[in-house]
């Protein structure tokens, strides 16, 4: 697929309804809410498993029966998990190499297991 590069702030790009920045905030809040709802599966860490990290960011993850999922989240979301049962690790669990596509597959499979029925097909790209 060809790419189009336009010099601008990525967070301000819009589809006419939402900006990327707005959608990113949605994703972060929804993932934190999922972690809060399932704290026994969830963890957070300021460092990757190898001890590296990114200033201003942390890693949040979940160990689902269908495989691990994780996201990098901005520091502004860290405090939303304070005083919850979500575990905080000095270093994140060993990363299994999952990609963004793997996360989508693992989430879909987990929801299907959880609901006992198949989900509708993914939206077209």
C-alpha positions, 0 to 999 in steps of 0.5 A: 500500500502506498504511503502519503507523508504530510508534515503535521502533528499526527495527533491532529489528523482526523477522519472527520469525526475523531483525531488520532490523539482522541482515539489514542486517549480512548485506547489508553482509557479503555485498556486501563479500564480493562486492567481494572476490571481484570486485575488478576490478569493485569500488570504494569511496569516502568521498564521492559523485561530487559531493563530499558524504558522510555521516559514519560511512558510505561508498559501495561499488560495482561496475561490472557488465556489466549496469550499476552497483550501489552501497550505502552501508555503515557505517564498520565495514565499511571495513577489510574491504577494506583490503589487497585489490585493490578500488580506493579513490577520493577521489570515487565514480564518477558515479552513473547514477541507479540505484535499489534496484529497478535494483540487483536487476535488474542483479544478477539479469541479471549472475548469469544472464550469469555462470551462463549460465542464467536464475534462478528468479523473485524472491520475492514481496514 
